[in-house]
Amino acid sequence: MSLDLLLPVNNEVISGLSMLPKQVVGKNIDIHTVESGLPELKGLEIAIIGLSEQRNSFFANPVYDVNQFRRTFYELYPGNWNIKIADLGDLSNGAKIKDTYFAIKEIGYHLKQMNIIPVFIGGSHDLIFPLYQVFQEFNQLVNMVSVDRSFDFSQEDELISGRSYMSKIIMEKPNVLNNYTNLGFQNYYCAIEEKDLMDKLYFEGIRLGQVLDDTQLVEPVFRDADIVGFDMKCLSWEATADPLKGQPNGIDSRTICALSRYAGISDRVGFIGLYELPSTPMMNQLAAQIVWYFIEGVQYRFDEYPVNIKEGFLKYSVTLSDQTIVFYKSEKSNRWWMELTNDTHLDNKIKTSALIACTKNDYESTVNDFIPERWFNAIKRIN
């Protein structure tokens, strides 16, 4: 079984639990140890897995010690959680990078079959690629969200890496990528050719300033996501508490925790990873809190995916000059969706429709005769 490749958590980390109060996270989750082996997977909802593979990283950073994350995470107090969590240990690097990719894909496939959400900690951002391959195995369309300062397309490098894995994904056959959204990109880290490609494929990008000015703007993006990757180079130096490890401009610690909670509360997100982590004491604390907020979000999921508009939803039809856009508002969560209709069907084909997440502002702008950009891009992708 693929999970047999996982190594138990370091004994020094386990022995440190004896000094902690009984209420802390580390004493209320199942942990893969030398003595007990892998935890029971039945009923498990969230699984933490450590990674160290970064041979394809664009930056030559020291390998992040996932055990430092564990020491900090284990010391935190859980929220009012009733979900089963386990730390499954670490995946060691394969003899070749493709071996590591294969192992991650197999682990992801196995956990997805069991409806267990893996939380990957460490390694480089290209390790999101084998998670995409899981959806290829299921022949299932996938939406990917990357919190990153750049788009990670490469114009000249065919190697899968932290700068080119997206190029590999869009060229892979079969192509099951429905949408890719970048949150927090900074223009000076993105080539013009990359921006043109994003526009050509009708992918979405939300600039750093927009994310910081209105964090709630990105909630619908996570609501539609299947895979979420956090490239921690997106952080400002204040968040890492080290000018040598962060950026002059970037996402702050409070915002990235809010983004993680949005990812958790999404009923659809099934894979999440924290990649490219700098080795600083502040990063250990921040990574632990990011994972804490993700779990908190999972605890308070609304169970609204797939969306069933037949009950508990209010319908709003907005007539524009040349078309009508239908919106739905959940009476349970007060969240909004827009209806997409494939209008390019022929008489001998079935007219199809789908829903994408949106905000109340999207509805209000449509009332004022402005078509939401998310709706426009989504229509172009399906037509």
C-alpha positions as CSV (number, residue, x, y, z in Angstrom):
1,M,0.0,0.0,0.0
2,S,1.3,3.5,-0.8
3,L,0.9,4.7,2.8
4,D,3.5,2.1,3.8
5,L,6.1,4.5,2.3
6,L,5.4,7.0,5.1
7,L,8.0,7.2,7.9
8,P,6.9,7.5,11.5
9,V,7.2,10.9,13.3
10,N,10.5,11.4,15.0
11,N,10.7,9.9,18.5
12,E,12.1,13.2,20.0
13,V,9.0,15.0,18.9
14,I,6.8,12.3,20.4
15,S,8.7,12.3,23.7
16,G,8.2,16.1,24.0
17,L,4.5,15.5,24.2
18,S,4.8,14.2,27.8
19,M,5.6,17.7,28.9
20,L,2.4,19.2,27.4
21,P,-1.1,19.6,28.9
22,K,-3.6,16.9,28.0
23,Q,-5.8,19.4,26.1
24,V,-3.2,20.3,23.3
25,V,-3.6,19.2,19.7
26,G,-0.6,16.7,20.0
27,K,-2.4,14.7,22.6
28,N,-5.8,14.6,20.8
29,I,-4.8,13.4,17.4
30,D,-3.5,10.0,16.2
31,I,0.2,10.0,15.3
32,H,2.2,7.5,13.2
33,T,4.9,6.3,15.6
34,V,7.5,3.5,15.5
35,E,5.7,1.7,18.3
36,S,2.1,2.0,17.2
37,G,2.5,2.1,13.4
38,L,0.1,3.9,11.0
39,P,-3.1,5.1,12.6
40,E,-6.4,3.6,11.7
41,L,-7.8,5.4,8.6
42,K,-11.4,4.5,9.1
43,G,-13.3,7.6,10.1
44,L,-10.3,9.8,9.6
45,E,-11.0,13.2,8.0
46,I,-7.7,15.1,7.9
47,A,-4.2,13.6,7.5
48,I,-0.9,15.6,8.0
49,I,2.0,14.5,5.8
50,G,5.5,15.9,5.8
51,L,7.5,16.3,2.6
52,S,11.1,17.3,1.9
53,E,11.5,16.9,-1.9
54,Q,12.7,20.1,-3.5
55,R,15.2,19.0,-6.2
56,N,13.0,20.8,-8.7
57,S,12.7,24.0,-6.6
58,F,13.5,27.2,-8.5
59,F,15.3,28.4,-5.3
60,A,18.1,26.7,-3.5
61,N,16.6,26.8,0.0
62,P,17.6,24.7,3.0
63,V,15.2,21.8,3.4
64,Y,12.4,22.7,5.8
65,D,12.3,20.6,8.9
66,V,8.7,19.5,9.3
67,N,9.4,18.3,12.8
68,Q,9.8,22.0,13.8
69,F,6.3,22.6,12.5
70,R,5.1,19.6,14.5
71,R,6.6,20.8,17.8
72,T,4.7,24.1,17.4
73,F,1.5,22.6,16.0
74,Y,1.2,20.0,18.7
75,E,1.4,22.7,21.4
76,L,-1.6,24.5,20.1
77,Y,-5.1,24.0,21.7
78,P,-7.8,22.7,19.4
79,G,-11.0,24.6,18.7
80,N,-14.4,23.0,19.3
81,W,-13.5,20.3,16.9
82,N,-15.2,16.9,16.5
83,I,-13.3,15.7,13.5
84,K,-10.7,13.0,13.5
85,I,-7.1,14.1,12.7
86,A,-3.9,12.1,12.2
87,D,-0.3,12.8,11.6
88,L,0.7,10.1,9.1
89,G,4.4,11.0,9.2
90,D,6.8,11.9,6.4
91,L,7.4,10.8,2.8
92,S,11.1,10.3,2.1
93,N,12.5,11.4,-1.2
94,G,12.5,8.8,-4.0
95,A,15.7,7.8,-5.8
96,K,14.5,10.1,-8.6
97,I,12.1,13.0,-8.5
98,K,9.6,11.1,-10.6
99,D,9.5,8.5,-7.9
100,T,8.5,11.1,-5.3
101,Y,5.8,12.4,-7.7
102,F,4.5,8.8,-8.1
103,A,4.4,8.2,-4.4
104,I,2.5,11.5,-3.7
105,K,0.0,10.6,-6.5
106,E,-0.6,7.1,-5.0
107,I,-1.0,8.5,-1.5
108,G,-3.4,11.2,-2.8
109,Y,-5.4,8.7,-4.8
110,H,-5.8,6.4,-1.8
111,L,-6.8,9.1,0.6
112,K,-9.2,10.7,-1.9
113,Q,-11.0,7.3,-2.2
114,M,-11.5,7.4,1.5
115,N,-12.6,11.1,1.6
116,I,-9.6,12.0,3.7
117,I,-8.1,15.4,3.2
118,P,-4.3,15.3,3.2
119,V,-2.4,18.4,4.4
120,F,1.1,18.4,2.9
121,I,3.8,20.3,4.7
122,G,7.2,21.1,3.1
123,G,8.9,20.5,-0.2
124,S,8.6,22.6,-3.3
125,H,5.5,23.9,-5.1
126,D,5.9,21.5,-8.0
127,L,4.7,18.8,-5.7
128,I,1.2,20.0,-6.4
129,F,1.5,18.4,-9.9
130,P,1.0,14.7,-8.7
131,L,-2.1,15.9,-6.9
132,Y,-3.4,17.1,-10.2
133,Q,-2.6,13.7,-11.6
134,V,-4.9,12.1,-9.0
135,F,-7.9,13.8,-10.8
136,Q,-6.6,12.4,-14.1
137,E,-6.8,9.0,-12.6
138,F,-10.4,9.7,-11.6
139,N,-11.1,11.3,-15.0
140,Q,-12.6,14.2,-13.0
141,L,-12.4,18.0,-13.8
142,V,-10.4,19.9,-11.3
143,N,-10.1,23.5,-10.1
144,M,-6.7,24.5,-8.7
145,V,-6.0,27.6,-6.6
146,S,-2.4,28.8,-6.0
147,V,-1.6,31.4,-3.4
148,D,1.6,32.6,-5.0
149,R,3.5,35.8,-6.0
150,S,3.9,34.4,-9.6
151,F,1.9,32.4,-12.1
152,D,4.4,29.5,-12.3
153,F,4.4,29.2,-16.1
154,S,7.7,28.9,-17.8
155,Q,8.3,30.1,-21.4
156,E,11.6,28.3,-22.0
157,D,12.0,25.5,-19.4
158,E,10.3,22.2,-20.0
159,L,11.4,20.8,-16.6
160,I,8.6,20.4,-14.0
161,S,9.7,22.8,-11.3
162,G,8.4,25.5,-8.9
163,R,8.4,27.8,-12.0
164,S,7.1,25.5,-14.7
165,Y,4.8,22.9,-13.3
166,M,1.7,24.8,-14.5
167,S,3.1,24.5,-18.1
168,K,3.3,20.8,-17.6
169,I,-0.3,20.6,-16.3
170,I,-1.9,22.4,-19.2
171,M,0.0,20.2,-21.7
172,E,-0.8,16.9,-19.9
173,K,-3.2,14.5,-21.6
174,P,-5.9,13.9,-20.7
175,N,-6.4,17.5,-19.7
176,V,-8.8,17.7,-16.7
177,L,-8.0,21.2,-15.6
178,N,-11.2,23.2,-15.5
179,N,-9.8,26.3,-13.9
180,Y,-6.6,27.7,-12.4
181,T,-6.7,30.7,-10.1
182,N,-3.7,32.6,-8.8
183,L,-4.2,34.6,-5.6
184,G,-1.8,37.4,-4.6
185,F,0.3,37.6,-7.7
186,Q,2.7,40.6,-8.0
187,N,3.2,42.0,-11.5
188,Y,7.0,42.4,-11.3
189,Y,7.3,38.6,-10.7
190,C,5.2,37.7,-13.8
191,A,6.3,37.8,-17.4
192,I,4.0,39.5,-20.0
193,E,3.8,36.2,-21.8
194,E,2.5,34.5,-18.7
195,K,-0.2,37.1,-18.3
196,D,-1.2,36.7,-21.9
197,L,-1.4,33.0,-21.5
198,M,-3.7,33.4,-18.4
199,D,-6.0,35.7,-20.4
200,K,-6.0,33.3,-23.4
201,L,-7.0,30.3,-21.2
202,Y,-9.5,32.5,-19.3
203,F,-7.8,31.6,-16.0
204,E,-8.2,34.0,-13.1
205,G,-5.6,36.1,-11.3
206,I,-6.3,38.3,-8.3
207,R,-3.5,40.8,-7.5
208,L,-1.8,41.1,-4.1
209,G,-3.4,44.5,-3.5
210,Q,-6.9,43.2,-4.1
211,V,-6.4,40.3,-1.7
212,L,-5.1,42.6,1.0
213,D,-7.7,45.3,0.5
214,D,-10.7,42.9,0.6
215,T,-9.9,39.3,1.7
216,Q,-13.5,38.3,1.5
217,L,-13.3,38.8,-2.3
218,V,-11.4,35.5,-2.6
219,E,-13.8,33.3,-0.6
220,P,-15.8,32.1,-3.7
221,V,-12.5,31.1,-5.4
222,F,-11.8,28.7,-2.6
223,R,-15.4,27.5,-2.6
224,D,-14.9,26.2,-6.1
225,A,-11.4,24.8,-5.5
226,D,-10.4,21.1,-5.4
227,I,-6.7,21.6,-4.8
228,V,-5.1,24.5,-2.9
229,G,-1.4,25.2,-2.8
230,F,0.3,27.9,-0.7
231,D,3.7,28.9,-2.0
232,M,5.2,30.5,1.1
233,K,7.4,32.8,-1.0
234,C,4.2,34.9,-1.2
235,L,4.8,36.1,2.4
236,S,6.0,39.6,3.3
237,W,9.2,39.7,5.4
238,E,7.1,40.9,8.4
239,A,5.3,37.5,8.2
240,T,8.5,35.5,8.3
241,A,10.2,37.9,10.7
242,D,13.3,37.7,8.6
243,P,14.1,40.2,5.8
244,L,16.3,37.6,4.2
245,K,13.5,35.1,4.0
246,G,10.5,37.2,3.0
247,Q,9.6,39.8,0.4
248,P,9.3,43.6,0.6
249,N,5.7,43.2,-0.4
250,G,3.6,40.2,0.2
251,I,0.7,38.5,2.2
252,D,0.8,39.2,5.9
253,S,0.4,36.5,8.6
254,R,-3.2,37.5,9.4
255,T,-4.4,37.4,5.8
256,I,-2.8,34.0,5.0
257,C,-4.6,32.5,8.0
258,A,-7.9,33.9,6.8
259,L,-7.2,32.4,3.4
260,S,-6.5,29.0,5.0
261,R,-9.8,29.2,6.9
262,Y,-11.6,29.9,3.6
263,A,-10.0,26.9,2.1
264,G,-11.0,24.7,5.0
265,I,-14.6,25.9,5.0
266,S,-15.0,25.1,1.3
267,D,-17.0,21.9,1.0
268,R,-15.0,21.1,-2.1
269,V,-11.3,21.4,-1.2
270,G,-9.8,17.9,-1.0
271,F,-6.1,18.6,-1.1
272,I,-4.0,21.3,0.4
273,G,-0.3,21.9,0.6
274,L,2.1,24.4,2.2
275,Y,5.3,24.6,0.0
276,E,8.5,26.5,-0.2
277,L,8.6,27.2,3.6
278,P,11.6,29.3,4.8
279,S,13.4,27.8,7.8
280,T,12.7,30.4,10.5
281,P,11.3,30.1,14.0
282,M,8.5,32.4,13.0
283,M,7.6,30.2,10.0
284,N,7.2,27.2,12.4
285,Q,4.6,29.2,14.3
286,L,2.9,30.6,11.3
287,A,2.6,27.3,9.5
288,A,1.1,25.7,12.6
289,Q,-1.5,28.4,12.8
290,I,-2.3,28.2,9.1
291,V,-3.0,24.5,9.5
292,W,-5.0,25.2,12.7
293,Y,-7.2,27.7,10.8
294,F,-7.7,25.2,7.9
295,I,-8.9,22.6,10.4
296,E,-11.2,25.1,12.0
297,G,-12.7,25.8,8.6
298,V,-13.3,22.1,7.9
299,Q,-15.1,21.9,11.2
300,Y,-17.6,24.5,10.2
301,R,-18.3,23.4,6.6
302,F,-21.9,23.9,5.5
303,D,-22.2,20.7,3.5
304,E,-23.4,22.6,0.4
305,Y,-21.4,20.8,-2.3
306,P,-22.7,19.6,-4.6
307,V,-25.1,22.5,-4.6
308,N,-28.8,21.5,-4.4
309,I,-30.8,24.5,-5.5
310,K,-34.1,22.7,-5.1
311,E,-34.3,23.5,-1.4
312,G,-32.9,26.1,0.9
313,F,-32.0,28.6,-1.9
314,L,-33.5,31.9,-3.1
315,K,-33.4,32.5,-6.8
316,Y,-32.7,35.9,-8.4
317,S,-32.9,36.5,-12.1
318,V,-31.2,39.6,-13.5
319,T,-32.1,40.7,-17.0
320,L,-29.4,42.5,-18.9
321,S,-29.5,44.1,-22.3
322,D,-28.7,40.9,-24.1
323,Q,-29.1,38.1,-21.6
324,T,-30.3,36.9,-18.2
325,I,-28.0,35.8,-15.4
326,V,-29.5,33.7,-12.6
327,F,-28.2,33.9,-9.0
328,Y,-28.9,31.7,-6.0
329,K,-28.5,32.6,-2.4
330,S,-28.2,29.9,0.3
331,E,-30.6,30.4,3.2
332,K,-28.2,28.4,5.4
333,S,-24.9,30.1,4.8
334,N,-26.0,33.4,3.0
335,R,-23.5,32.5,0.3
336,W,-24.1,33.2,-3.4
337,W,-23.7,31.3,-6.7
338,M,-24.2,32.2,-10.4
339,E,-25.6,29.9,-13.0
340,L,-23.7,29.2,-16.1
341,T,-25.5,28.0,-19.2
342,N,-23.8,26.5,-22.3
343,D,-25.5,28.4,-25.1
344,T,-23.4,26.9,-27.9
345,H,-25.5,23.7,-28.0
346,L,-27.0,22.5,-31.2
347,D,-30.5,21.1,-31.6
348,N,-29.2,17.5,-31.3
349,K,-27.1,18.3,-28.1
350,I,-28.2,18.8,-24.5
351,K,-28.1,22.3,-23.1
352,T,-26.1,22.2,-19.9
353,S,-25.8,24.4,-16.9
354,A,-23.5,24.7,-13.9
355,L,-23.0,26.9,-10.8
356,I,-20.0,28.9,-9.8
357,A,-19.5,30.6,-6.5
358,C,-19.7,34.3,-6.3
359,T,-20.3,37.2,-3.9
360,K,-23.2,39.4,-3.2
361,N,-21.2,42.2,-4.9
362,D,-21.3,40.2,-8.1
363,Y,-25.1,40.1,-7.9
364,E,-25.3,43.8,-7.2
365,S,-22.9,44.7,-10.1
366,T,-25.0,42.6,-12.4
367,V,-28.1,44.5,-11.3
368,N,-26.2,47.6,-12.4
369,D,-25.6,46.1,-15.8
370,F,-22.0,45.0,-15.2
371,I,-21.2,41.4,-16.1
372,P,-19.0,39.8,-13.3
373,E,-15.5,38.8,-14.6
374,R,-15.7,35.3,-13.0
375,W,-19.0,34.6,-14.9
376,F,-17.4,35.8,-18.2
377,N,-14.3,33.7,-17.8
378,A,-16.3,30.6,-16.8
379,I,-18.6,31.0,-19.8
380,K,-15.6,31.3,-22.1
381,R,-14.1,28.1,-20.7
382,I,-17.3,26.0,-21.2
383,N,-18.4,27.4,-24.5
